[in-house]
Amino acid sequence: MYNDSLKQTGKNFWLIYEKSQQIEIDSLGLQLGKTFSVPDYEITRLKKSFVDPASRKETLDSMIMIEAIERKN
């Protein structure tokens, strides 16, 4: 979970979150830098649809990493 005290350090920092949290991240008003996204699957919930290559893509979520940049006044 995001902690607002990270903005008070005056330094760039990185956030890692699931795509389902995108609206919350957007609402923080952070100035964003680099963004990386990778496919993600909750492996503890292995299902046939993931094992089958034909349907695997539909089972994947995204894990996103963004750089929050220090705002210059």
Biopython code that builds the backbone (N, CA, C, O; Angstrom):
import numpy as np
from Bio.PDB.StructureBuilder import StructureBuilder

atoms = [
    (1, "MET", "N", (0.833, -1.170, 0.000)),
    (1, "MET", "CA", (0.000, 0.000, 0.000)),
    (1, "MET", "C", (0.882, 1.239, 0.000)),
    (1, "MET", "O", (1.955, 1.248, 0.604)),
    (2, "TYR", "N", (0.431, 2.269, -0.672)),
    (2, "TYR", "CA", (1.169, 3.519, -0.800)),
    (2, "TYR", "C", (1.144, 4.287, 0.514)),
    (2, "TYR", "O", (0.114, 4.344, 1.186)),
    (3, "ASN", "N", (2.260, 4.867, 0.875)),
    (3, "ASN", "CA", (2.371, 5.677, 2.080)),
    (3, "ASN", "C", (2.736, 7.092, 1.657)),
    (3, "ASN", "O", (3.777, 7.304, 1.036)),
    (4, "ASP", "N", (1.897, 8.054, 1.984)),
    (4, "ASP", "CA", (2.088, 9.444, 1.562)),
    (4, "ASP", "C", (3.407, 10.037, 2.050)),
    (4, "ASP", "O", (3.874, 11.023, 1.480)),
    (5, "SER", "N", (4.011, 9.478, 3.071)),
    (5, "SER", "CA", (5.273, 10.009, 3.581)),
    (5, "SER", "C", (6.400, 9.863, 2.564)),
    (5, "SER", "O", (7.420, 10.544, 2.674)),
    (6, "LEU", "N", (6.231, 8.985, 1.578)),
    (6, "LEU", "CA", (7.255, 8.841, 0.539)),
    (6, "LEU", "C", (7.431, 10.146, -0.239)),
    (6, "LEU", "O", (8.547, 10.480, -0.638)),
    (7, "LYS", "N", (6.336, 10.890, -0.459)),
    (7, "LYS", "CA", (6.428, 12.161, -1.186)),
    (7, "LYS", "C", (7.205, 13.202, -0.391)),
    (7, "LYS", "O", (7.780, 14.119, -0.979)),
    (8, "GLN", "N", (7.234, 13.080, 0.910)),
    (8, "GLN", "CA", (7.862, 14.075, 1.769)),
    (8, "GLN", "C", (9.380, 13.931, 1.840)),
    (8, "GLN", "O", (10.054, 14.791, 2.408)),
    (9, "THR", "N", (9.920, 12.871, 1.280)),
    (9, "THR", "CA", (11.372, 12.675, 1.330)),
    (9, "THR", "C", (12.100, 13.584, 0.351)),
    (9, "THR", "O", (13.294, 13.840, 0.509)),
    (10, "GLY", "N", (11.384, 14.077, -0.667)),
    (10, "GLY", "CA", (12.014, 14.935, -1.668)),
    (10, "GLY", "C", (12.856, 14.176, -2.670)),
    (10, "GLY", "O", (13.637, 14.777, -3.408)),
    (11, "LYS", "N", (12.707, 12.862, -2.707)),
    (11, "LYS", "CA", (13.489, 12.037, -3.624)),
    (11, "LYS", "C", (12.555, 11.218, -4.501)),
    (11, "LYS", "O", (11.402, 10.970, -4.147)),
    (12, "ASN", "N", (13.074, 10.803, -5.651)),
    (12, "ASN", "CA", (12.317, 9.892, -6.509)),
    (12, "ASN", "C", (12.152, 8.558, -5.797)),
    (12, "ASN", "O", (13.011, 8.149, -5.017)),
    (13, "PHE", "N", (11.040, 7.884, -6.072)),
    (13, "PHE", "CA", (10.826, 6.551, -5.514)),
    (13, "PHE", "C", (10.039, 5.728, -6.524)),
    (13, "PHE", "O", (9.484, 6.262, -7.484)),
    (14, "TRP", "N", (10.001, 4.432, -6.294)),
    (14, "TRP", "CA", (9.320, 3.506, -7.204)),
    (14, "TRP", "C", (8.121, 2.879, -6.508)),
    (14, "TRP", "O", (8.162, 2.578, -5.315)),
    (15, "LEU", "N", (7.056, 2.688, -7.273)),
    (15, "LEU", "CA", (5.869, 1.999, -6.781)),
    (15, "LEU", "C", (5.619, 0.769, -7.642)),
    (15, "LEU", "O", (5.752, 0.826, -8.864)),
    (16, "ILE", "N", (5.262, -0.331, -7.013)),
    (16, "ILE", "CA", (4.888, -1.554, -7.726)),
    (16, "ILE", "C", (3.458, -1.885, -7.308)),
    (16, "ILE", "O", (3.138, -1.942, -6.120)),
    (17, "TYR", "N", (2.606, -2.103, -8.312)),
    (17, "TYR", "CA", (1.203, -2.360, -8.009)),
    (17, "TYR", "C", (0.561, -3.180, -9.116)),
    (17, "TYR", "O", (1.109, -3.314, -10.210)),
    (18, "GLU", "N", (-0.615, -3.726, -8.810)),
    (18, "GLU", "CA", (-1.375, -4.475, -9.802)),
    (18, "GLU", "C", (-2.227, -3.512, -10.619)),
    (18, "GLU", "O", (-2.617, -2.450, -10.135)),
    (19, "LYS", "N", (-2.509, -3.887, -11.848)),
    (19, "LYS", "CA", (-3.282, -3.019, -12.740)),
    (19, "LYS", "C", (-4.630, -2.629, -12.122)),
    (19, "LYS", "O", (-5.135, -1.538, -12.387)),
    (20, "SER", "N", (-5.211, -3.502, -11.310)),
    (20, "SER", "CA", (-6.492, -3.206, -10.678)),
    (20, "SER", "C", (-6.415, -2.003, -9.728)),
    (20, "SER", "O", (-7.451, -1.468, -9.335)),
    (21, "GLN", "N", (-5.213, -1.575, -9.357)),
    (21, "GLN", "CA", (-5.015, -0.427, -8.473)),
    (21, "GLN", "C", (-4.727, 0.862, -9.239)),
    (21, "GLN", "O", (-4.403, 1.879, -8.626)),
    (22, "GLN", "N", (-4.838, 0.838, -10.563)),
    (22, "GLN", "CA", (-4.453, 1.983, -11.389)),
    (22, "GLN", "C", (-5.224, 3.258, -11.037)),
    (22, "GLN", "O", (-4.628, 4.333, -10.989)),
    (23, "ILE", "N", (-6.516, 3.165, -10.794)),
    (23, "ILE", "CA", (-7.309, 4.362, -10.481)),
    (23, "ILE", "C", (-6.808, 5.013, -9.193)),
    (23, "ILE", "O", (-6.708, 6.237, -9.108)),
    (24, "GLU", "N", (-6.495, 4.194, -8.200)),
    (24, "GLU", "CA", (-5.963, 4.713, -6.942)),
    (24, "GLU", "C", (-4.620, 5.419, -7.164)),
    (24, "GLU", "O", (-4.388, 6.498, -6.619)),
    (25, "ILE", "N", (-3.750, 4.818, -7.954)),
    (25, "ILE", "CA", (-2.441, 5.416, -8.234)),
    (25, "ILE", "C", (-2.611, 6.736, -8.992)),
    (25, "ILE", "O", (-1.940, 7.719, -8.680)),
    (26, "ASP", "N", (-3.497, 6.761, -9.976)),
    (26, "ASP", "CA", (-3.745, 7.987, -10.748)),
    (26, "ASP", "C", (-4.255, 9.117, -9.856)),
    (26, "ASP", "O", (-3.944, 10.284, -10.094)),
    (27, "SER", "N", (-5.033, 8.778, -8.835)),
    (27, "SER", "CA", (-5.620, 9.795, -7.962)),
    (27, "SER", "C", (-4.603, 10.432, -7.014)),
    (27, "SER", "O", (-4.919, 11.430, -6.365)),
    (28, "LEU", "N", (-3.406, 9.887, -6.920)),
    (28, "LEU", "CA", (-2.394, 10.412, -6.006)),
    (28, "LEU", "C", (-1.763, 11.706, -6.509)),
    (28, "LEU", "O", (-1.157, 12.440, -5.729)),
    (29, "GLY", "N", (-1.896, 11.992, -7.793)),
    (29, "GLY", "CA", (-1.331, 13.217, -8.353)),
    (29, "GLY", "C", (0.182, 13.232, -8.421)),
    (29, "GLY", "O", (0.801, 14.289, -8.303)),
    (30, "LEU", "N", (0.774, 12.082, -8.608)),
    (30, "LEU", "CA", (2.234, 11.984, -8.687)),
    (30, "LEU", "C", (2.720, 12.349, -10.079)),
    (30, "LEU", "O", (2.034, 12.090, -11.068)),
    (31, "GLN", "N", (3.892, 12.945, -10.159)),
    (31, "GLN", "CA", (4.549, 13.153, -11.438)),
    (31, "GLN", "C", (5.294, 11.865, -11.738)),
    (31, "GLN", "O", (6.141, 11.432, -10.956)),
    (32, "LEU", "N", (4.977, 11.253, -12.873)),
    (32, "LEU", "CA", (5.514, 9.933, -13.176)),
    (32, "LEU", "C", (6.644, 9.990, -14.193)),
    (32, "LEU", "O", (6.642, 10.815, -15.107)),
    (33, "GLY", "N", (7.589, 9.110, -14.016)),
    (33, "GLY", "CA", (8.707, 8.967, -14.939)),
    (33, "GLY", "C", (8.583, 7.654, -15.691)),
    (33, "GLY", "O", (7.589, 7.406, -16.374)),
    (34, "LYS", "N", (9.586, 6.832, -15.559)),
    (34, "LYS", "CA", (9.618, 5.547, -16.262)),
    (34, "LYS", "C", (8.509, 4.623, -15.756)),
    (34, "LYS", "O", (8.162, 4.629, -14.575)),
    (35, "THR", "N", (7.963, 3.829, -16.681)),
    (35, "THR", "CA", (6.926, 2.860, -16.349)),
    (35, "THR", "C", (7.263, 1.528, -16.991)),
    (35, "THR", "O", (7.634, 1.465, -18.163)),
    (36, "PHE", "N", (7.132, 0.470, -16.214)),
    (36, "PHE", "CA", (7.360, -0.873, -16.720)),
    (36, "PHE", "C", (6.142, -1.725, -16.368)),
    (36, "PHE", "O", (5.556, -1.571, -15.296)),
    (37, "SER", "N", (5.768, -2.621, -17.275)),
    (37, "SER", "CA", (4.631, -3.502, -17.035)),
    (37, "SER", "C", (4.992, -4.912, -17.492)),
    (37, "SER", "O", (5.579, -5.098, -18.558)),
    (38, "VAL", "N", (4.639, -5.888, -16.687)),
    (38, "VAL", "CA", (4.898, -7.283, -17.031)),
    (38, "VAL", "C", (3.645, -8.111, -16.761)),
    (38, "VAL", "O", (2.873, -7.791, -15.858)),
    (39, "PRO", "N", (3.440, -9.176, -17.543)),
    (39, "PRO", "CA", (2.310, -10.062, -17.269)),
    (39, "PRO", "C", (2.478, -10.719, -15.904)),
    (39, "PRO", "O", (3.596, -11.003, -15.474)),
    (40, "ASP", "N", (1.367, -10.953, -15.237)),
    (40, "ASP", "CA", (1.410, -11.529, -13.896)),
    (40, "ASP", "C", (0.283, -12.540, -13.746)),
    (40, "ASP", "O", (-0.808, -12.373, -14.292)),
    (41, "TYR", "N", (0.575, -13.588, -12.995)),
    (41, "TYR", "CA", (-0.441, -14.599, -12.700)),
    (41, "TYR", "C", (-0.260, -15.068, -11.271)),
    (41, "TYR", "O", (0.853, -15.399, -10.862)),
    (42, "GLU", "N", (-1.328, -15.099, -10.517)),
    (42, "GLU", "CA", (-1.294, -15.576, -9.137)),
    (42, "GLU", "C", (-1.115, -17.091, -9.156)),
    (42, "GLU", "O", (-2.094, -17.834, -9.227)),
    (43, "ILE", "N", (0.117, -17.542, -9.095)),
    (43, "ILE", "CA", (0.443, -18.947, -9.312)),
    (43, "ILE", "C", (-0.187, -19.871, -8.274)),
    (43, "ILE", "O", (-0.362, -21.059, -8.544)),
    (44, "THR", "N", (-0.527, -19.367, -7.115)),
    (44, "THR", "CA", (-1.172, -20.217, -6.110)),
    (44, "THR", "C", (-2.586, -20.602, -6.521)),
    (44, "THR", "O", (-3.211, -21.459, -5.897)),
    (45, "ARG", "N", (-3.084, -19.967, -7.570)),
    (45, "ARG", "CA", (-4.424, -20.269, -8.077)),
    (45, "ARG", "C", (-4.342, -20.879, -9.479)),
    (45, "ARG", "O", (-5.075, -20.465, -10.377)),
    (46, "LEU", "N", (-3.490, -21.822, -9.661)),
    (46, "LEU", "CA", (-3.274, -22.436, -10.959)),
    (46, "LEU", "C", (-4.558, -23.075, -11.488)),
    (46, "LEU", "O", (-5.182, -23.903, -10.823)),
    (47, "LYS", "N", (-4.931, -22.671, -12.691)),
    (47, "LYS", "CA", (-6.149, -23.189, -13.320)),
    (47, "LYS", "C", (-5.830, -23.722, -14.709)),
    (47, "LYS", "O", (-4.800, -23.389, -15.295)),
    (48, "LYS", "N", (-6.712, -24.540, -15.218)),
    (48, "LYS", "CA", (-6.529, -25.123, -16.542)),
    (48, "LYS", "C", (-6.397, -24.044, -17.613)),
    (48, "LYS", "O", (-5.619, -24.204, -18.553)),
    (49, "SER", "N", (-7.135, -22.964, -17.487)),
    (49, "SER", "CA", (-7.076, -21.893, -18.486)),
    (49, "SER", "C", (-5.689, -21.259, -18.570)),
    (49, "SER", "O", (-5.314, -20.744, -19.623)),
    (50, "PHE", "N", (-4.923, -21.288, -17.479)),
    (50, "PHE", "CA", (-3.556, -20.781, -17.509)),
    (50, "PHE", "C", (-2.616, -21.799, -18.141)),
    (50, "PHE", "O", (-1.735, -21.430, -18.917)),
    (51, "VAL", "N", (-2.790, -23.050, -17.821)),
    (51, "VAL", "CA", (-1.920, -24.105, -18.337)),
    (51, "VAL", "C", (-2.075, -24.255, -19.845)),
    (51, "VAL", "O", (-1.102, -24.549, -20.540)),
    (52, "ASP", "N", (-3.280, -24.056, -20.357)),
    (52, "ASP", "CA", (-3.560, -24.172, -21.793)),
    (52, "ASP", "C", (-3.028, -22.932, -22.519)),
    (52, "ASP", "O", (-3.539, -21.835, -22.291)),
    (53, "PRO", "N", (-2.017, -23.073, -23.385)),
    (53, "PRO", "CA", (-1.445, -21.919, -24.091)),
    (53, "PRO", "C", (-2.472, -21.115, -24.904)),
    (53, "PRO", "O", (-2.301, -19.912, -25.101)),
    (54, "ALA", "N", (-3.519, -21.766, -25.368)),
    (54, "ALA", "CA", (-4.527, -21.078, -26.173)),
    (54, "ALA", "C", (-5.343, -20.080, -25.354)),
    (54, "ALA", "O", (-5.843, -19.103, -25.912)),
    (55, "SER", "N", (-5.489, -20.297, -24.059)),
    (55, "SER", "CA", (-6.302, -19.404, -23.234)),
    (55, "SER", "C", (-5.499, -18.678, -22.154)),
    (55, "SER", "O", (-6.070, -17.934, -21.358)),
    (56, "ARG", "N", (-4.206, -18.882, -22.120)),
    (56, "ARG", "CA", (-3.366, -18.299, -21.062)),
    (56, "ARG", "C", (-3.435, -16.776, -21.021)),
    (56, "ARG", "O", (-3.541, -16.194, -19.941)),
    (57, "LYS", "N", (-3.377, -16.133, -22.164)),
    (57, "LYS", "CA", (-3.327, -14.672, -22.203)),
    (57, "LYS", "C", (-4.518, -14.031, -21.481)),
    (57, "LYS", "O", (-4.372, -12.984, -20.850)),
    (58, "GLU", "N", (-5.693, -14.658, -21.575)),
    (58, "GLU", "CA", (-6.883, -14.106, -20.936)),
    (58, "GLU", "C", (-6.837, -14.211, -19.414)),
    (58, "GLU", "O", (-7.586, -13.519, -18.725)),
    (59, "THR", "N", (-5.971, -15.066, -18.885)),
    (59, "THR", "CA", (-5.892, -15.258, -17.432)),
    (59, "THR", "C", (-4.878, -14.333, -16.763)),
    (59, "THR", "O", (-4.838, -14.236, -15.537)),
    (60, "LEU", "N", (-4.062, -13.655, -17.565)),
    (60, "LEU", "CA", (-2.998, -12.828, -17.009)),
    (60, "LEU", "C", (-3.489, -11.450, -16.585)),
    (60, "LEU", "O", (-4.372, -10.866, -17.213)),
    (61, "ASP", "N", (-2.907, -10.953, -15.524)),
    (61, "ASP", "CA", (-3.105, -9.585, -15.066)),
    (61, "ASP", "C", (-1.808, -8.851, -15.394)),
    (61, "ASP", "O", (-0.927, -9.423, -16.036)),
    (62, "SER", "N", (-1.677, -7.620, -14.974)),
    (62, "SER", "CA", (-0.431, -6.882, -15.174)),
    (62, "SER", "C", (0.105, -6.405, -13.843)),
    (62, "SER", "O", (-0.649, -5.970, -12.973)),
    (63, "MET", "N", (1.420, -6.493, -13.692)),
    (63, "MET", "CA", (2.110, -5.907, -12.553)),
    (63, "MET", "C", (2.866, -4.703, -13.131)),
    (63, "MET", "O", (3.578, -4.828, -14.127)),
    (64, "ILE", "N", (2.704, -3.557, -12.504)),
    (64, "ILE", "CA", (3.252, -2.314, -13.036)),
    (64, "ILE", "C", (4.219, -1.715, -12.021)),
    (64, "ILE", "O", (3.975, -1.740, -10.815)),
    (65, "MET", "N", (5.322, -1.176, -12.536)),
    (65, "MET", "CA", (6.285, -0.469, -11.705)),
    (65, "MET", "C", (6.466, 0.922, -12.305)),
    (65, "MET", "O", (6.783, 1.057, -13.487)),
    (66, "ILE", "N", (6.263, 1.963, -11.484)),
    (66, "ILE", "CA", (6.423, 3.341, -11.966)),
    (66, "ILE", "C", (7.399, 4.095, -11.082)),
    (66, "ILE", "O", (7.542, 3.824, -9.890)),
    (67, "GLU", "N", (8.058, 5.046, -11.709)),
    (67, "GLU", "CA", (8.950, 5.936, -10.981)),
    (67, "GLU", "C", (8.182, 7.213, -10.673)),
    (67, "GLU", "O", (7.654, 7.854, -11.582)),
    (68, "ALA", "N", (8.115, 7.584, -9.409)),
    (68, "ALA", "CA", (7.507, 8.839, -9.017)),
    (68, "ALA", "C", (8.644, 9.849, -8.881)),
    (68, "ALA", "O", (9.608, 9.625, -8.149)),
    (69, "ILE", "N", (8.515, 10.956, -9.594)),
    (69, "ILE", "CA", (9.610, 11.941, -9.681)),
    (69, "ILE", "C", (9.361, 13.097, -8.716)),
    (69, "ILE", "O", (8.237, 13.578, -8.567)),
    (70, "GLU", "N", (10.431, 13.522, -8.073)),
    (70, "GLU", "CA", (10.363, 14.668, -7.175)),
    (70, "GLU", "C", (9.887, 15.874, -7.973)),
    (70, "GLU", "O", (10.414, 16.161, -9.047)),
    (71, "ARG", "N", (8.908, 16.567, -7.455)),
    (71, "ARG", "CA", (8.398, 17.773, -8.123)),
    (71, "ARG", "C", (9.317, 18.946, -7.825)),
    (71, "ARG", "O", (9.683, 19.195, -6.676)),
    (72, "LYS", "N", (9.680, 19.658, -8.875)),
    (72, "LYS", "CA", (10.510, 20.850, -8.729)),
    (72, "LYS", "C", (9.588, 22.069, -8.634)),
    (72, "LYS", "O", (8.730, 22.267, -9.495)),
    (73, "ASN", "N", (9.758, 22.865, -7.614)),
    (73, "ASN", "CA", (8.912, 24.079, -7.448)),
    (73, "ASN", "C", (9.477, 25.251, -8.178)),
    (73, "ASN", "O", (8.898, 26.337, -8.144)),
]
sb = StructureBuilder()
sb.init_structure("model")
sb.init_model(0)
sb.init_chain("A")
sb.init_seg("    ")
for serial, (resi, resn, name, xyz) in enumerate(atoms, 1):
    if name == "N":
        sb.init_residue(resn, " ", resi, " ")
    sb.init_atom(name, np.array(xyz, "f"), 0.0, 1.0, " ", f" {name:<3s}", serial, name[0])
structure = sb.get_structure()
